[in-house]
Amino acid sequence: MRCIYLIGTFDTKSDELLYLKSIIERNDLRVCLVDVGTRSSPVLVDFSNETVASHHQDGAQVVLGTNDRGIAVENMSIALCNFMQHRDDISGVIGIGGSGGTALVAPMMQRMPIGIPKLLVSTVASGSVEAYVGTSDISMMYSVVDFLGLNPILKKILRNAGNSIAGMVKGLSDEIEINSEKKSIGLTMFGVTTTCVEALCQSFSERFNCLVFHATGTGGQSMEKLADSGLLDGVIDITTTEVCDYFFDGVFPCLPTRFDVFAQTKLPYVGSVGALDMINFGPKSTVPSKYKSRNLYVHNAQVTLMRTNESENHKMGCWIAEKLNKMDGEVRFLLPLAGVSAIDAPGQPFYDPTADAALFKAIEDNLIITEKRKLIKVDCNINDVEFASAALGEFKEAFDSVGN
């Protein structure tokens, strides 16, 4: 029987956790209590802190045998991630905590598949929560008051939290109503590649659910999270611009693991070099001093773009090719020879065929071509109809060749 996992530090918050348990159980749902406290607690739980701590790769002693609270919390978080990966009866997860408890529980929730209900009641939920939510679908609820015994305000918050997670879990029975017979594909887009991606979505709309991700760092990460969770059936990664910011101090960087999930999942992959002509910064005053003499373009008051040069493009091209070489599935990578963005065209501020050529050459020289891994050159701009048509055809071929 599946259950909602209720996670917290029972050595300090047992009253709050037990009250929350009672609220969830009023909804006729089963609750499993998981203690992640670093000290023993007399409360009877389903999984003790010793049990959770034993899932740390270095043993429970690195969690419970240290007097350093920071180290204990960090190691308990690792142990919790490992522990939850072994559970096959999870219908939802809810946790409570202050700053330490939130930091302990959030990494585990981030690793869980998209779609499993996740709710974190936290004292820090009214501030910046990017570090806690990441690219996952974690819901955070501000506790308003701290967790130091039950009081009327906290009871209201915990009541709402308990009923919320219960509603989410019960709503899973409606999954058949939101699932479509159409398969889903992920596409990456930036403002300067919108024309291309819009054309692809229009062409694919009858056959696929098109999920578009804004290439702002977390956008690419979110797409890869869905791919890793088995919620995508293919990818058209037109806009890989986050690589620019990763290498050259931009504000929308990808992670070092960009592209790796496609090597692991072997999903049909069509990619390109969309917007690799630009590095993103904030207002012009925030551009690093070492770049002040470069070709800068003020996109708006909050975004300043810098044109990538030959050496930067060479570096990115080599790195991308190395990533592609690790993919053993159906892979197509397209090069738009007449420009990689809307402002990389004749008369536009970032038009620089020489810089583009360095990018294309680095990819071509380093990419290992196989029967499944192909490089396609298209003599047009990335936003031209011909390029979208080429990407459309290549994806259909890649997708159909794996038996879809």
C-alpha positions in Angstrom: 0.0 0.0 0.0 1.4 3.4 -1.1 1.8 6.1 1.5 2.7 9.8 2.0 6.2 10.1 3.5 6.2 12.7 6.2 9.8 13.8 6.9 11.3 15.9 9.7 13.5 16.1 12.7 11.6 14.3 15.5 14.1 15.3 18.1 13.0 18.9 17.8 9.6 19.0 15.9 7.7 15.9 17.0 4.6 17.7 18.1 4.3 19.5 14.8 5.0 16.4 12.7 2.5 14.3 14.6 -0.2 17.0 14.3 0.5 17.1 10.5 0.2 13.3 10.4 -3.2 13.5 12.0 -4.4 16.0 9.4 -3.3 13.8 6.5 -4.9 10.7 8.0 -8.2 12.5 8.3 -8.2 12.3 4.5 -8.1 8.5 4.7 -4.5 8.3 3.5 -1.6 6.3 4.9 1.4 8.2 6.4 4.9 6.9 6.9 7.0 8.9 9.4 10.7 9.4 8.6 13.0 10.8 11.3 16.0 12.7 10.0 17.0 14.2 13.3 20.6 14.0 14.3 19.6 13.0 17.9 17.5 10.2 19.2 13.8 10.7 19.8 11.3 8.7 21.9 8.6 9.0 19.2 7.6 5.8 17.5 8.2 6.3 13.7 8.2 4.0 10.7 11.8 4.8 9.8 14.2 5.9 12.6 17.1 8.3 12.1 19.4 5.4 12.5 17.8 3.6 9.6 18.0 6.6 7.4 21.6 7.4 8.5 22.7 3.8 7.6 22.1 4.6 4.0 25.0 7.0 3.9 27.8 5.4 1.8 30.2 5.9 4.7 28.0 4.5 7.3 25.7 5.9 10.0 28.6 7.2 12.1 29.3 10.1 9.8 25.8 11.3 10.4 25.1 10.4 14.1 28.7 10.2 15.4 29.8 13.8 14.9 29.4 16.8 17.2 29.5 19.1 14.2 25.8 19.9 13.5 26.5 21.3 10.0 28.3 18.1 9.0 25.7 15.9 10.5 22.9 17.7 8.6 24.8 17.6 5.3 25.5 13.9 5.7 21.9 13.1 6.8 20.7 14.8 3.6 22.9 12.5 1.6 21.6 9.5 3.5 18.0 10.6 3.0 18.5 10.8 -0.8 19.9 7.3 -0.8 17.1 6.0 1.5 14.3 7.4 -0.6 15.7 6.0 -3.8 15.1 2.5 -2.4 11.4 3.2 -1.6 8.8 1.9 -4.1 5.6 2.8 -2.2 5.7 6.6 -2.3 2.5 8.4 -3.2 3.7 11.8 -2.0 6.3 13.5 0.2 5.9 16.3 2.7 8.5 17.8 5.0 8.8 20.6 7.5 11.8 22.5 8.7 13.7 25.7 9.4 16.7 26.7 7.4 18.6 23.5 8.3 15.7 21.1 7.9 14.8 22.7 4.6 18.3 22.3 3.3 18.3 18.7 4.5 15.0 17.6 2.8 15.1 19.7 -0.4 17.9 17.8 -2.2 15.9 14.6 -1.8 12.8 16.1 -3.2 14.7 17.6 -6.2 15.8 14.1 -7.1 12.3 12.7 -7.2 10.5 12.3 -10.5 8.4 15.2 -11.8 4.7 14.6 -10.9 5.1 13.0 -7.5 3.5 15.5 -5.1 6.2 17.3 -3.0 5.4 19.9 -0.3 7.9 21.6 1.9 6.7 23.7 4.8 9.5 26.0 5.7 10.5 29.1 7.7 12.5 30.3 4.7 9.8 29.9 2.0 9.0 33.6 1.8 12.5 34.5 0.4 14.5 33.2 -2.5 13.7 29.5 -2.9 15.7 28.8 -6.1 18.3 26.7 -4.2 15.6 24.6 -2.6 13.2 24.1 -5.6 15.8 23.9 -8.4 14.3 22.4 -11.5 11.8 20.2 -9.7 8.1 20.7 -9.0 8.5 21.2 -5.3 5.7 23.3 -3.6 6.9 25.4 -0.7 4.6 26.8 2.0 5.8 29.6 4.4 5.3 28.6 8.0 4.8 32.2 9.1 6.0 31.3 12.6 8.9 29.1 13.6 8.6 25.5 14.6 8.8 25.7 18.4 5.7 23.9 19.6 2.1 24.0 18.4 0.1 27.3 18.5 -3.1 28.5 16.7 -1.2 30.0 13.8 1.0 27.0 13.1 -1.9 24.7 13.4 -3.7 26.6 10.6 -0.6 26.4 8.4 0.0 22.7 9.1 -3.7 22.0 8.5 -3.5 23.6 5.1 -0.3 21.7 4.4 -1.8 18.4 5.3 -4.9 18.9 3.3 -2.9 20.2 0.4 -0.6 17.1 0.1 -3.7 14.9 0.6 -5.4 16.7 -2.3 -2.4 16.3 -4.5 -2.1 12.6 -3.8 -5.8 12.0 -4.4 -5.6 14.0 -7.6 -3.2 11.4 -9.0 -6.2 9.3 -9.7 -7.1 11.8 -12.4 -3.9 11.2 -14.2 -5.7 9.5 -17.1 -7.5 12.7 -17.7 -4.4 14.8 -18.2 -2.3 12.3 -20.0 -2.5 12.5 -23.8 -2.1 9.8 -26.4 0.4 12.1 -28.1 4.0 11.7 -27.1 5.9 14.7 -25.7 9.0 16.4 -27.1 11.1 19.1 -25.5 12.3 22.2 -27.4 14.7 25.0 -26.3 14.0 28.5 -27.3 15.3 32.1 -26.8 13.8 35.3 -28.1 16.2 35.2 -31.0 15.3 31.7 -32.0 11.5 32.0 -31.5 10.6 32.0 -35.2 12.3 28.7 -35.7 10.8 27.0 -32.6 7.3 28.4 -33.4 7.5 26.9 -36.8 8.5 23.5 -35.4 5.7 23.5 -32.8 3.1 24.3 -35.5 4.4 21.5 -37.6 4.5 19.0 -34.8 1.3 20.0 -32.9 -0.9 17.3 -34.3 1.5 14.5 -33.5 3.3 15.7 -30.4 2.9 17.6 -27.2 5.5 20.4 -27.6 7.0 21.5 -24.3 9.1 24.6 -24.9 11.8 25.6 -22.4 13.3 29.1 -22.2 17.0 28.8 -22.4 17.8 30.8 -19.3 20.0 28.2 -17.4 17.2 26.7 -15.4 15.2 26.1 -18.6 17.7 23.7 -20.0 18.0 22.0 -16.6 14.3 21.6 -16.4 14.1 20.0 -19.9 16.9 17.6 -18.9 15.1 16.9 -15.6 12.0 15.9 -17.5 14.1 13.7 -19.9 15.7 12.0 -16.9 12.2 11.4 -15.4 11.0 9.6 -18.5 8.5 12.4 -19.3 10.0 13.3 -22.7 10.1 11.1 -25.8 12.5 13.2 -27.8 14.3 16.5 -27.8 14.8 19.3 -30.4 17.6 21.3 -28.6 17.6 24.2 -31.0 18.9 26.8 -28.5 22.1 25.8 -26.7 23.0 29.4 -25.7 23.4 28.5 -22.0 26.8 27.0 -22.9 28.0 30.6 -23.6 27.1 31.8 -20.2 28.6 28.6 -18.6 32.0 29.3 -20.1 32.2 33.1 -20.1 30.6 34.5 -16.9 27.1 35.0 -18.2 24.0 35.1 -16.0 22.1 32.1 -17.7 24.6 29.3 -17.5 24.0 25.6 -18.0 25.5 23.0 -15.6 28.7 21.1 -16.5 26.4 18.1 -17.0 24.6 19.8 -19.9 23.7 17.2 -22.6 24.8 14.2 -20.4 21.2 13.0 -19.8 20.8 12.3 -23.5 23.8 10.0 -23.5 22.2 8.1 -20.6 18.6 8.0 -21.9 19.4 7.6 -25.6 16.4 9.7 -26.5 16.1 10.8 -30.1 18.1 14.1 -30.1 18.2 16.9 -32.6 20.4 19.8 -31.6 21.8 23.0 -33.0 23.8 26.1 -32.1 21.0 28.5 -31.5 22.1 31.8 -29.9 25.7 30.7 -29.4 26.5 34.2 -30.7 25.7 35.8 -27.3 26.6 35.9 -23.7 24.0 37.3 -21.3 24.6 39.9 -18.7 22.3 42.1 -16.6 22.2 45.9 -17.1 25.1 47.3 -19.1 26.8 48.6 -15.9 27.1 45.0 -14.7 29.2 43.7 -17.6 32.6 42.6 -16.3 35.3 45.2 -16.9 37.3 42.8 -19.0 34.5 42.8 -21.6 33.7 46.5 -21.7 35.4 46.9 -25.1 33.6 44.0 -26.8 30.6 44.1 -29.1 27.7 44.8 -26.6 24.1 45.0 -27.5 21.5 46.3 -25.0 18.5 44.0 -25.4 16.6 45.9 -22.8 17.3 47.7 -19.5 17.9 44.5 -17.7 19.7 42.4 -20.3 22.9 43.2 -22.1 24.3 40.8 -24.7 27.9 40.3 -25.7 28.9 38.9 -29.1 31.0 35.7 -28.8 34.4 35.8 -30.7 36.3 33.2 -32.7 38.3 31.8 -29.7 35.2 31.5 -27.6 33.3 29.8 -30.4 36.1 27.4 -30.9 36.1 26.4 -27.3 32.3 25.9 -27.2 32.3 23.9 -30.4 34.9 21.5 -29.1 33.1 21.0 -25.8 29.7 20.5 -27.5 31.2 17.9 -29.9 32.7 16.0 -27.0 29.3 15.9 -25.4 27.6 14.7 -28.6 30.2 12.0 -29.0 29.0 10.4 -25.8 25.5 10.0 -27.2 24.8 6.5 -28.7 21.2 7.1 -29.6 19.8 8.7 -32.7 21.6 12.1 -32.9 21.3 14.9 -35.5 23.2 18.2 -35.1 22.3 21.0 -37.4 24.5 24.0 -38.3 22.8 27.1 -39.8 25.6 28.4 -41.9 24.0 31.9 -42.4 23.6 32.8 -38.7 22.7 31.3 -35.4 20.2 33.9 -34.2 17.9 36.7 -35.3 20.6 39.3 -34.7 23.3 37.2 -36.4 22.2 38.1 -39.9 23.3 40.7 -42.5 22.7 44.2 -41.2 22.2 42.9 -37.6 24.5 43.8 -34.7 25.9 40.4 -34.1 26.5 39.3 -37.8 30.0 37.8 -37.8 30.5 35.0 -40.3 34.1 34.5 -39.2 33.2 33.9 -35.6 30.4 31.5 -36.7 32.8 29.7 -38.9 35.1 29.0 -35.9 32.2 27.4 -34.1 31.1 25.3 -37.0 34.7 24.1 -37.8 35.3 23.1 -34.1 32.2 21.0 -34.1 32.9 19.5 -37.5 36.6 18.7 -36.7 35.7 17.1 -33.3 32.4 15.3 -33.9 32.7 11.6 -34.5 30.2 10.8 -37.3 28.5 7.4 -37.1 25.5 5.8 -38.7 23.4 7.2 -35.8 25.3 10.5 -35.1 25.1 12.9 -38.0 26.1 16.5 -38.7 23.8 18.4 -41.1 24.8 21.7 -42.6 22.0 24.0 -43.7 22.8 27.1 -45.8 20.5 29.5 -44.2 19.8 31.4 -40.9 18.4 29.5 -38.0 15.1 31.4 -38.3 14.6 30.7 -42.0 11.9 28.4 -43.1 14.4 26.1 -44.7 16.1 25.5 -41.4 12.9 24.6 -39.5 12.0 22.3 -42.4 15.4 20.5 -42.1 15.1 20.2 -38.3 11.6 18.8 -38.8 12.7 16.2 -41.2 15.8 15.1 -39.2 13.7 14.7 -36.0 11.1 12.6 -37.8 13.8 10.4 -39.1 15.5 10.0 -35.7 12.3 9.5 -33.9 10.9 6.9 -36.3 14.1 5.0 -36.5 13.8 4.0 -32.8 10.5 2.4 -33.4 8.1 5.1 -32.3 
